[in-house]
Amino acid sequence: MSGYIVLGDWGTTRLRLFRVENGVVTDRAFGDGIGTPGIVPEAVLRAALGPWLAAGAPEAIRLCGMVGARDGWREVPYAECPASRDDWFAAATDLTLDGVPVSIMAGLACADADGVPDVMRGEETQLYGALALSPELATGRHIVILPGTHSKWAVIEDGAITGFRTILTGELFALLRTHSTLARGLAAGDAGVEAEGFAAGLARAETGVLSALFGARAMQLRGGKTPDWALGYLSGLVIGGEIVEMRAMLGGAGRVTIIGDPRLADRYAAAFAQGRTAVRRLDGDACVLAGLS
């Protein structure tokens, strides 16, 4: 063994590996996603590790994400909420690759008050990483949001993830942009005009998303607005609608934590600013590494 470990996020579309020595990332490697047709996980992992293996095998490999899904390398059952970081680590599945210990981390599962289930696989790593990076999250009740294709709102209470909700905000926006009559084929150009549309969408979200969607087209036909404005409007509408819908979970919290892409985090921060809710931001990669370490 050569004194390093490998931490990885293996999602549907790509594999990201981090070589870590004495707590410091010294190199990165990439490979095909676990959802690639005909993939042989062992071969993909060996190929990605290739240059590092020349200097010796890692002490251990720890992977999160869809690698543990039903169609992944090895299905790992979900850990049930409430789940502490220790509970999550205990739920991992262990195997070996050429004699090297490999741990595939579990996803999390919960149910709402009506018994409707929800799941996540990969995002939990960032949540536990947030706990490691922000010790103040370990006591009391906190809301952590992971914006994206499927936004996650998680409740952390005294260091354990007690529940979460999934909102298809990003996927809905992508569908509206690529397949609807509202914005199909539109591409953003003028950031200032798009920002104006975003602010208008946020304001309209308060009265309901479905009844406001067609405004993106009508305002171009009759209101003198541009495609840039319409894209911003739709973005503001779906993000604002997400926050309006999730206010019950937010409760009286005066602050939320957002993990993810800086540009997307900017939009959520702007939306929360309207309600005078403070935002703490954490880097997604830093949270992945802290969660797996």
Phi and psi in degrees as GROMACS dihedral restraints (atoms count N, CA, C in turn):
[ dihedral_restraints ]
;  ai    aj    ak    al  type     phi  dphi    fc
    3     4     5     6     1  -115.6    20    10
    4     5     6     7     1    13.5    20    10
    6     7     8     9     1    82.2    20    10
    7     8     9    10     1    18.4    20    10
    9    10    11    12     1  -130.5    20    10
   10    11    12    13     1   159.5    20    10
   12    13    14    15     1  -122.0    20    10
   13    14    15    16     1   163.4    20    10
   15    16    17    18     1  -120.3    20    10
   16    17    18    19     1   124.4    20    10
   18    19    20    21     1  -111.6    20    10
   19    20    21    22     1   138.8    20    10
   21    22    23    24     1  -145.5    20    10
   22    23    24    25     1   149.0    20    10
   24    25    26    27     1  -115.3    20    10
   25    26    27    28     1   107.6    20    10
   27    28    29    30     1  -112.5    20    10
   28    29    30    31     1    97.0    20    10
   30    31    32    33     1   -96.6    20    10
   31    32    33    34     1  -172.5    20    10
   33    34    35    36     1   -63.8    20    10
   34    35    36    37     1   -38.7    20    10
   36    37    38    39     1  -105.7    20    10
   37    38    39    40     1   -13.7    20    10
   39    40    41    42     1  -160.4    20    10
   40    41    42    43     1   158.1    20    10
   42    43    44    45     1  -112.1    20    10
   43    44    45    46     1   129.8    20    10
   45    46    47    48     1  -122.3    20    10
   46    47    48    49     1   125.3    20    10
   48    49    50    51     1  -118.5    20    10
   49    50    51    52     1   143.3    20    10
   51    52    53    54     1  -123.1    20    10
   52    53    54    55     1   123.8    20    10
   54    55    56    57     1   -87.2    20    10
   55    56    57    58     1   123.4    20    10
   57    58    59    60     1  -121.5    20    10
   58    59    60    61     1   124.6    20    10
   60    61    62    63     1  -125.2    20    10
   61    62    63    64     1   122.6    20    10
   63    64    65    66     1    52.6    20    10
   64    65    66    67     1    40.5    20    10
   66    67    68    69     1    79.9    20    10
   67    68    69    70     1     5.0    20    10
   69    70    71    72     1  -117.5    20    10
   70    71    72    73     1   133.8    20    10
   72    73    74    75     1   -74.5    20    10
   73    74    75    76     1   118.4    20    10
   75    76    77    78     1  -105.6    20    10
   76    77    78    79     1   -13.2    20    10
   78    79    80    81     1  -166.7    20    10
   79    80    81    82     1   163.1    20    10
   81    82    83    84     1  -133.8    20    10
   82    83    84    85     1   152.6    20    10
   84    85    86    87     1  -143.6    20    10
   85    86    87    88     1   159.9    20    10
   87    88    89    90     1  -137.2    20    10
   88    89    90    91     1   158.0    20    10
   90    91    92    93     1  -159.3    20    10
   91    92    93    94     1  -176.6    20    10
   93    94    95    96     1   -67.2    20    10
   94    95    96    97     1   148.5    20    10
   96    97    98    99     1   -68.1    20    10
   97    98    99   100     1   155.9    20    10
   99   100   101   102     1   -67.4    20    10
  100   101   102   103     1   -16.4    20    10
  102   103   104   105     1   -89.7    20    10
  103   104   105   106     1     3.3    20    10
  105   106   107   108     1   -63.7    20    10
  106   107   108   109     1   128.2    20    10
  108   109   110   111     1   -56.3    20    10
  109   110   111   112     1   133.2    20    10
  111   112   113   114     1    74.7    20    10
  112   113   114   115     1    11.7    20    10
  114   115   116   117     1   -63.4    20    10
  115   116   117   118     1   141.5    20    10
  117   118   119   120     1  -112.1    20    10
  118   119   120   121     1   100.7    20    10
  120   121   122   123     1   -53.6    20    10
  121   122   123   124     1   -43.6    20    10
  123   124   125   126     1   -59.7    20    10
  124   125   126   127     1   -42.2    20    10
  126   127   128   129     1   -66.8    20    10
  127   128   129   130     1   -41.4    20    10
  129   130   131   132     1   -63.7    20    10
  130   131   132   133     1   -42.9    20    10
  132   133   134   135     1   -66.5    20    10
  133   134   135   136     1   -42.9    20    10
  135   136   137   138     1   -60.5    20    10
  136   137   138   139     1   -42.5    20    10
  138   139   140   141     1   -63.9    20    10
  139   140   141   142     1   -41.9    20    10
  141   142   143   144     1   -67.1    20    10
  142   143   144   145     1   -35.0    20    10
  144   145   146   147     1   -81.3    20    10
  145   146   147   148     1   -12.6    20    10
  147   148   149   150     1   -41.4    20    10
  148   149   150   151     1   -57.5    20    10
  150   151   152   153     1   -61.4    20    10
  151   152   153   154     1   -31.1    20    10
  153   154   155   156     1   -75.8    20    10
  154   155   156   157     1   -34.8    20    10
  156   157   158   159     1   -64.9    20    10
  157   158   159   160     1   -23.6    20    10
  159   160   161   162     1   -61.5    20    10
  160   161   162   163     1   -26.5    20    10
  162   163   164   165     1   -95.7    20    10
  163   164   165   166     1     3.0    20    10
  165   166   167   168     1   122.1    20    10
  166   167   168   169     1   154.5    20    10
  168   169   170   171     1   -75.0    20    10
  169   170   171   172     1   150.1    20    10
  171   172   173   174     1   -70.5    20    10
  172   173   174   175     1   159.7    20    10
  174   175   176   177     1   -71.3    20    10
  175   176   177   178     1   -32.4    20    10
  177   178   179   180     1  -163.0    20    10
  178   179   180   181     1   158.6    20    10
  180   181   182   183     1  -126.9    20    10
  181   182   183   184     1   131.5    20    10
  183   184   185   186     1  -128.4    20    10
  184   185   186   187     1   122.5    20    10
  186   187   188   189     1  -123.3    20    10
  187   188   189   190     1   141.4    20    10
  189   190   191   192     1  -125.3    20    10
  190   191   192   193     1   171.2    20    10
  192   193   194   195     1   103.1    20    10
  193   194   195   196     1  -160.0    20    10
  195   196   197   198     1   -70.3    20    10
  196   197   198   199     1    -4.3    20    10
  198   199   200   201     1   -57.9    20    10
  199   200   201   202     1   -26.5    20    10
  201   202   203   204     1   -97.7    20    10
  202   203   204   205     1     9.7    20    10
  204   205   206   207     1   -79.9    20    10
  205   206   207   208     1   174.2    20    10
  207   208   209   210     1   -56.4    20    10
  208   209   210   211     1   -36.9    20    10
  210   211   212   213     1  -101.0    20    10
  211   212   213   214     1    18.8    20    10
  213   214   215   216     1   -90.5    20    10
  214   215   216   217     1  -156.4    20    10
  216   217   218   219     1   -69.8    20    10
  217   218   219   220     1   -48.9    20    10
  219   220   221   222     1  -146.2    20    10
  220   221   222   223     1   124.5    20    10
  222   223   224   225     1   -70.1    20    10
  223   224   225   226     1   128.4    20    10
  225   226   227   228     1  -114.9    20    10
  226   227   228   229     1   119.5    20    10
  228   229   230   231     1   -57.7    20    10
  229   230   231   232     1   149.1    20    10
  231   232   233   234     1   -67.6    20    10
  232   233   234   235     1   144.2    20    10
  234   235   236   237     1   -85.8    20    10
  235   236   237   238     1   137.8    20    10
  237   238   239   240     1   -86.2    20    10
  238   239   240   241     1   139.0    20    10
  240   241   242   243     1   -78.2    20    10
  241   242   243   244     1   147.1    20    10
  243   244   245   246     1   -72.8    20    10
  244   245   246   247     1   143.4    20    10
  246   247   248   249     1  -139.5    20    10
  247   248   249   250     1   122.6    20    10
  249   250   251   252     1   -83.1    20    10
  250   251   252   253     1   173.5    20    10
  252   253   254   255     1   -63.0    20    10
  253   254   255   256     1   -37.5    20    10
  255   256   257   258     1   -63.8    20    10
  256   257   258   259     1   -40.9    20    10
  258   259   260   261     1   -60.1    20    10
  259   260   261   262     1   -42.4    20    10
  261   262   263   264     1   -65.1    20    10
  262   263   264   265     1   -45.6    20    10
  264   265   266   267     1   -62.4    20    10
  265   266   267   268     1   -38.1    20    10
  267   268   269   270     1   -66.9    20    10
  268   269   270   271     1   -21.9    20    10
  270   271   272   273     1   -87.1    20    10
  271   272   273   274     1    -2.6    20    10
  273   274   275   276     1   -66.9    20    10
  274   275   276   277     1   155.8    20    10
  276   277   278   279     1  -105.3    20    10
  277   278   279   280     1   132.1    20    10
  279   280   281   282     1  -107.4    20    10
  280   281   282   283     1   138.9    20    10
  282   283   284   285     1  -147.9    20    10
  283   284   285   286     1  -172.1    20    10
  285   286   287   288     1  -132.8    20    10
  286   287   288   289     1   152.8    20    10
  288   289   290   291     1  -130.0    20    10
  289   290   291   292     1   108.5    20    10
  291   292   293   294     1    53.5    20    10
  292   293   294   295     1    40.4    20    10
  294   295   296   297     1    86.3    20    10
  295   296   297   298     1    -5.4    20    10
  297   298   299   300     1   -92.7    20    10
  298   299   300   301     1   129.5    20    10
  300   301   302   303     1   -64.3    20    10
  301   302   303   304     1   131.9    20    10
  303   304   305   306     1  -123.5    20    10
  304   305   306   307     1   128.3    20    10
  306   307   308   309     1  -112.6    20    10
  307   308   309   310     1   128.0    20    10
  309   310   311   312     1  -107.4    20    10
  310   311   312   313     1   119.7    20    10
  312   313   314   315     1   -77.7    20    10
  313   314   315   316     1   152.0    20    10
  315   316   317   318     1   -82.2    20    10
  316   317   318   319     1   157.0    20    10
  318   319   320   321     1   -86.3    20    10
  319   320   321   322     1  -177.1    20    10
  321   322   323   324     1  -119.5    20    10
  322   323   324   325     1   151.4    20    10
  324   325   326   327     1  -133.0    20    10
  325   326   327   328     1   148.4    20    10
  327   328   329   330     1  -151.5    20    10
  328   329   330   331     1  -179.9    20    10
  330   331   332   333     1  -141.9    20    10
  331   332   333   334     1   148.4    20    10
  333   334   335   336     1   -84.2    20    10
  334   335   336   337     1  -174.5    20    10
  336   337   338   339     1   -62.7    20    10
  337   338   339   340     1   -23.0    20    10
  339   340   341   342     1   -93.2    20    10
  340   341   342   343     1     4.2    20    10
  342   343   344   345     1    84.0    20    10
  343   344   345   346     1     8.6    20    10
  345   346   347   348     1   -78.6    20    10
  346   347   348   349     1   125.0    20    10
  348   349   350   351     1   -76.8    20    10
  349   350   351   352     1   158.6    20    10
  351   352   353   354     1  -144.2    20    10
  352   353   354   355     1   152.9    20    10
  354   355   356   357     1  -141.0    20    10
  355   356   357   358     1   157.7    20    10
  357   358   359   360     1  -143.9    20    10
  358   359   360   361     1   149.8    20    10
  360   361   362   363     1  -145.9    20    10
  361   362   363   364     1   103.2    20    10
  363   364   365   366     1   120.1    20    10
  364   365   366   367     1   -46.3    20    10
  366   367   368   369     1   -64.4    20    10
  367   368   369   370     1   -30.4    20    10
  369   370   371   372     1   -60.0    20    10
  370   371   372   373     1   -30.9    20    10
  372   373   374   375     1   -61.3    20    10
  373   374   375   376     1   -43.5    20    10
  375   376   377   378     1   -67.0    20    10
  376   377   378   379     1   -34.7    20    10
  378   379   380   381     1   -65.4    20    10
  379   380   381   382     1   -45.1    20    10
  381   382   383   384     1   -68.8    20    10
  382   383   384   385     1   -30.5    20    10
  384   385   386   387     1   -65.4    20    10
  385   386   387   388     1   -39.1    20    10
  387   388   389   390     1   -60.7    20    10
  388   389   390   391     1   -39.5    20    10
  390   391   392   393     1   -62.2    20    10
  391   392   393   394     1   -38.0    20    10
  393   394   395   396     1   -71.3    20    10
  394   395   396   397     1   -36.6    20    10
  396   397   398   399     1   -82.7    20    10
  397   398   399   400     1   -25.6    20    10
  399   400   401   402     1  -126.6    20    10
  400   401   402   403     1    84.2    20    10
  402   403   404   405     1   -55.3    20    10
  403   404   405   406     1   -23.8    20    10
  405   406   407   408     1   -64.9    20    10
  406   407   408   409     1   -19.0    20    10
  408   409   410   411     1   -74.0    20    10
  409   410   411   412     1   -12.3    20    10
  411   412   413   414     1   -78.3    20    10
  412   413   414   415     1   -11.4    20    10
  414   415   416   417     1  -127.1    20    10
  415   416   417   418     1   142.3    20    10
  417   418   419   420     1    83.0    20    10
  418   419   420   421     1  -169.7    20    10
  420   421   422   423     1  -107.3    20    10
  421   422   423   424     1   133.1    20    10
  423   424   425   426     1  -139.9    20    10
  424   425   426   427     1   150.6    20    10
  426   427   428   429     1  -109.4    20    10
  427   428   429   430     1   126.0    20    10
  429   430   431   432     1  -120.1    20    10
  430   431   432   433     1   130.8    20    10
  432   433   434   435     1  -117.4    20    10
  433   434   435   436     1   133.7    20    10
  435   436   437   438     1  -118.3    20    10
  436   437   438   439     1    91.8    20    10
  438   439   440   441     1   -66.7    20    10
  439   440   441   442     1   154.3    20    10
  441   442   443   444     1   161.5    20    10
  442   443   444   445     1  -161.0    20    10
  444   445   446   447     1   -53.9    20    10
  445   446   447   448     1   -48.4    20    10
  447   448   449   450     1  -120.2    20    10
  448   449   450   451     1    95.7    20    10
  450   451   452   453     1   -64.3    20    10
  451   452   453   454     1   142.3    20    10
  453   454   455   456     1  -118.6    20    10
  454   455   456   457     1   130.8    20    10
  456   457   458   459     1  -111.9    20    10
  457   458   459   460     1   115.9    20    10
  459   460   461   462     1  -114.4    20    10
  460   461   462   463     1   144.6    20    10
  462   463   464   465     1  -103.7    20    10
  463   464   465   466     1   123.8    20    10
  465   466   467   468     1  -112.8    20    10
  466   467   468   469     1   123.6    20    10
  468   469   470   471     1  -126.9    20    10
  469   470   471   472     1   118.2    20    10
  471   472   473   474     1    49.4    20    10
  472   473   474   475     1    44.8    20    10
  474   475   476   477     1    86.5    20    10
  475   476   477   478     1    -0.9    20    10
  477   478   479   480     1  -117.5    20    10
  478   479   480   481     1   144.9    20    10
  480   481   482   483     1   -81.6    20    10
  481   482   483   484     1   114.4    20    10
  483   484   485   486     1   -98.8    20    10
  484   485   486   487     1   -16.9    20    10
  486   487   488   489     1   177.7    20    10
  487   488   489   490     1   169.1    20    10
  489   490   491   492     1  -163.4    20    10
  490   491   492   493     1   164.6    20    10
  492   493   494   495     1  -131.9    20    10
  493   494   495   496     1   146.5    20    10
  495   496   497   498     1  -109.7    20    10
  496   497   498   499     1   130.8    20    10
  498   499   500   501     1  -125.2    20    10
  499   500   501   502     1   127.0    20    10
  501   502   503   504     1   -83.5    20    10
  502   503   504   505     1    45.4    20    10
  504   505   506   507     1   -61.7    20    10
  505   506   507   508     1   -51.9    20    10
  507   508   509   510     1   -64.4    20    10
  508   509   510   511     1   -40.8    20    10
  510   511   512   513     1   -66.2    20    10
  511   512   513   514     1   -40.4    20    10
  513   514   515   516     1   -62.1    20    10
  514   515   516   517     1   -44.0    20    10
  516   517   518   519     1   -61.8    20    10
  517   518   519   520     1   -42.1    20    10
  519   520   521   522     1   -62.9    20    10
  520   521   522   523     1   -40.8    20    10
  522   523   524   525     1   -65.8    20    10
  523   524   525   526     1   -42.6    20    10
  525   526   527   528     1   -62.1    20    10
  526   527   528   529     1   -38.7    20    10
  528   529   530   531     1   -74.1    20    10
  529   530   531   532     1   -33.2    20    10
  531   532   533   534     1  -104.8    20    10
  532   533   534   535     1   -23.0    20    10
  534   535   536   537     1  -125.8    20    10
  535   536   537   538     1    -8.3    20    10
  537   538   539   540     1   -94.5    20    10
  538   539   540   541     1   166.1    20    10
  540   541   542   543     1   -77.3    20    10
  541   542   543   544     1    -7.0    20    10
  543   544   545   546     1   -79.0    20    10
  544   545   546   547     1   -38.9    20    10
  546   547   548   549     1  -146.5    20    10
  547   548   549   550     1    14.7    20    10
  549   550   551   552     1   -58.3    20    10
  550   551   552   553     1   128.3    20    10
  552   553   554   555     1    83.2    20    10
  553   554   555   556     1    -1.7    20    10
  555   556   557   558     1   -79.7    20    10
  556   557   558   559     1   141.9    20    10
  558   559   560   561     1  -128.9    20    10
  559   560   561   562     1   134.8    20    10
  561   562   563   564     1   -67.5    20    10
  562   563   564   565     1   145.0    20    10
  564   565   566   567     1  -139.0    20    10
  565   566   567   568     1   -54.7    20    10
  567   568   569   570     1   -94.1    20    10
  568   569   570   571     1   105.3    20    10
  570   571   572   573     1   -63.4    20    10
  571   572   573   574     1   -35.7    20    10
  573   574   575   576     1   -66.1    20    10
  574   575   576   577     1   -43.0    20    10
  576   577   578   579     1   -67.6    20    10
  577   578   579   580     1   -39.4    20    10
  579   580   581   582     1   -61.6    20    10
  580   581   582   583     1   -39.5    20    10
  582   583   584   585     1   -63.4    20    10
  583   584   585   586     1   -37.0    20    10
  585   586   587   588     1   -63.1    20    10
  586   587   588   589     1   -43.1    20    10
  588   589   590   591     1   -63.8    20    10
  589   590   591   592     1   -38.8    20    10
  591   592   593   594     1   -60.5    20    10
  592   593   594   595     1   -45.6    20    10
  594   595   596   597     1   -62.1    20    10
  595   596   597   598     1   -38.7    20    10
  597   598   599   600     1   -66.8    20    10
  598   599   600   601     1   -38.9    20    10
  600   601   602   603     1   -64.9    20    10
  601   602   603   604     1   -40.8    20    10
  603   604   605   606     1   -58.6    20    10
  604   605   606   607     1   -44.8    20    10
  606   607   608   609     1   -64.7    20    10
  607   608   609   610     1   -40.1    20    10
  609   610   611   612     1   -71.1    20    10
  610   611   612   613     1   -26.3    20    10
  612   613   614   615     1   -60.8    20    10
  613   614   615   616     1   -25.1    20    10
  615   616   617   618     1   -61.6    20    10
  616   617   618   619     1   -26.9    20    10
  618   619   620   621     1   -99.6    20    10
  619   620   621   622     1     1.6    20    10
  621   622   623   624     1   119.4    20    10
  622   623   624   625     1   135.3    20    10
  624   625   626   627     1   -78.0    20    10
  625   626   627   628     1   -48.5    20    10
  627   628   629   630     1   -58.9    20    10
  628   629   630   631     1   -41.5    20    10
  630   631   632   633     1   -75.5    20    10
  631   632   633   634     1   -11.4    20    10
  633   634   635   636     1  -104.7    20    10
  634   635   636   637     1   -12.1    20    10
  636   637   638   639     1   -58.4    20    10
  637   638   639   640     1   -44.8    20    10
  639   640   641   642     1   -65.3    20    10
  640   641   642   643     1   -15.5    20    10
  642   643   644   645     1   -57.7    20    10
  643   644   645   646     1   -27.1    20    10
  645   646   647   648     1   -60.5    20    10
  646   647   648   649     1   -37.0    20    10
  648   649   650   651     1   -85.7    20    10
  649   650   651   652     1   -45.1    20    10
  651   652   653   654     1   -61.4    20    10
  652   653   654   655     1   -35.7    20    10
  654   655   656   657     1   -71.2    20    10
  655   656   657   658     1   -23.4    20    10
  657   658   659   660     1   -76.4    20    10
  658   659   660   661     1   -37.0    20    10
  660   661   662   663     1   -77.4    20    10
  661   662   663   664     1   -37.0    20    10
  663   664   665   666     1  -125.3    20    10
  664   665   666   667     1   -12.7    20    10
  666   667   668   669     1  -108.1    20    10
  667   668   669   670     1     3.8    20    10
  669   670   671   672     1    72.9    20    10
  670   671   672   673     1    18.3    20    10
  672   673   674   675     1   -90.4    20    10
  673   674   675   676     1   155.7    20    10
  675   676   677   678     1   -98.3    20    10
  676   677   678   679     1   167.6    20    10
  678   679   680   681     1   -57.9    20    10
  679   680   681   682     1   -35.8    20    10
  681   682   683   684     1   -59.9    20    10
  682   683   684   685     1   -44.7    20    10
  684   685   686   687     1   -61.1    20    10
  685   686   687   688     1   -42.7    20    10
  687   688   689   690     1   -63.7    20    10
  688   689   690   691     1   -40.6    20    10
  690   691   692   693     1   -63.6    20    10
  691   692   693   694     1   -44.9    20    10
  693   694   695   696     1   -61.7    20    10
  694   695   696   697     1   -40.0    20    10
  696   697   698   699     1   -60.0    20    10
  697   698   699   700     1   -47.1    20    10
  699   700   701   702     1   -64.0    20    10
  700   701   702   703     1   -40.1    20    10
  702   703   704   705     1   -62.5    20    10
  703   704   705   706     1   -46.7    20    10
  705   706   707   708     1   -63.3    20    10
  706   707   708   709     1   -36.0    20    10
  708   709   710   711     1   -66.0    20    10
  709   710   711   712     1   -46.3    20    10
  711   712   713   714     1   -75.2    20    10
  712   713   714   715     1   -36.8    20    10
  714   715   716   717     1   -68.9    20    10
  715   716   717   718     1   -43.7    20    10
  717   718   719   720     1   -62.5    20    10
  718   719   720   721     1   -40.3    20    10
  720   721   722   723     1   -62.9    20    10
  721   722   723   724     1   -37.9    20    10
  723   724   725   726     1   -59.9    20    10
  724   725   726   727     1   -47.4    20    10
  726   727   728   729     1   -67.6    20    10
  727   728   729   730     1   -40.4    20    10
  729   730   731   732     1   -59.5    20    10
  730   731   732   733     1   -44.8    20    10
  732   733   734   735     1   -66.8    20    10
  733   734   735   736     1   -30.0    20    10
  735   736   737   738     1   -95.9    20    10
  736   737   738   739     1    10.3    20    10
  738   739   740   741     1   -60.3    20    10
  739   740   741   742     1   -32.3    20    10
  741   742   743   744     1   -62.5    20    10
  742   743   744   745     1   -39.9    20    10
  744   745   746   747     1   -68.3    20    10
  745   746   747   748     1   -38.2    20    10
  747   748   749   750     1   -61.2    20    10
  748   749   750   751     1   -36.4    20    10
  750   751   752   753     1    59.2    20    10
  751   752   753   754     1  -135.6    20    10
  753   754   755   756     1   -96.9    20    10
  754   755   756   757     1    15.9    20    10
  756   757   758   759     1   -61.6    20    10
  757   758   759   760     1   129.9    20    10
  759   760   761   762     1   -93.9    20    10
  760   761   762   763     1     1.1    20    10
  762   763   764   765     1  -151.7    20    10
  763   764   765   766     1   141.4    20    10
  765   766   767   768     1  -126.8    20    10
  766   767   768   769     1   159.2    20    10
  768   769   770   771     1  -110.3    20    10
  769   770   771   772     1   132.4    20    10
  771   772   773   774     1  -117.9    20    10
  772   773   774   775     1   129.9    20    10
  774   775   776   777     1  -116.4    20    10
  775   776   777   778     1   127.2    20    10
  777   778   779   780     1   148.7    20    10
  778   779   780   781     1  -162.8    20    10
  780   781   782   783     1   -56.5    20    10
  781   782   783   784     1   130.4    20    10
  783   784   785   786     1   -58.6    20    10
  784   785   786   787     1   -40.6    20    10
  786   787   788   789     1   -65.5    20    10
  787   788   789   790     1   -42.3    20    10
  789   790   791   792     1   -68.3    20    10
  790   791   792   793     1   -38.3    20    10
  792   793   794   795     1   -61.9    20    10
  793   794   795   796     1   -35.5    20    10
  795   796   797   798     1   -59.1    20    10
  796   797   798   799     1   -42.2    20    10
  798   799   800   801     1   -67.2    20    10
  799   800   801   802     1   -41.8    20    10
  801   802   803   804     1   -66.9    20    10
  802   803   804   805     1   -38.9    20    10
  804   805   806   807     1   -61.7    20    10
  805   806   807   808     1   -40.3    20    10
  807   808   809   810     1   -63.2    20    10
  808   809   810   811     1   -39.5    20    10
  810   811   812   813     1   -66.8    20    10
  811   812   813   814     1   -43.1    20    10
  813   814   815   816     1   -68.7    20    10
  814   815   816   817     1   -29.8    20    10
  816   817   818   819     1   -61.6    20    10
  817   818   819   820     1   -30.7    20    10
  819   820   821   822     1   -64.3    20    10
  820   821   822   823     1   -30.3    20    10
  822   823   824   825     1   -97.6    20    10
  823   824   825   826     1    10.3    20    10
  825   826   827   828     1    58.7    20    10
  826   827   828   829     1    37.5    20    10
  828   829   830   831     1  -101.5    20    10
  829   830   831   832     1   124.3    20    10
  831   832   833   834     1   -73.3    20    10
  832   833   834   835     1   153.9    20    10
  834   835   836   837     1  -126.9    20    10
  835   836   837   838     1   130.2    20    10
  837   838   839   840     1  -104.9    20    10
  838   839   840   841     1   132.9    20    10
  840   841   842   843     1  -112.8    20    10
  841   842   843   844     1   141.1    20    10
  843   844   845   846     1  -130.9    20    10
  844   845   846   847     1   144.1    20    10
  846   847   848   849     1   -73.5    20    10
  847   848   849   850     1   134.7    20    10
  849   850   851   852     1   -63.0    20    10
  850   851   852   853     1   -47.2    20    10
  852   853   854   855     1   -64.3    20    10
  853   854   855   856     1   -40.7    20    10
  855   856   857   858     1   -60.8    20    10
  856   857   858   859     1   -37.5    20    10
  858   859   860   861     1   -69.9    20    10
  859   860   861   862     1   -38.5    20    10
  861   862   863   864     1   -59.8    20    10
  862   863   864   865     1   -49.1    20    10
  864   865   866   867     1   -64.0    20    10
  865   866   867   868     1   -42.9    20    10
  867   868   869   870     1   -66.2    20    10
  868   869   870   871     1   -36.0    20    10
  870   871   872   873     1   -67.9    20    10
  871   872   873   874     1   -37.3    20    10
  873   874   875   876     1   -85.5    20    10
  874   875   876   877     1   -16.3    20    10
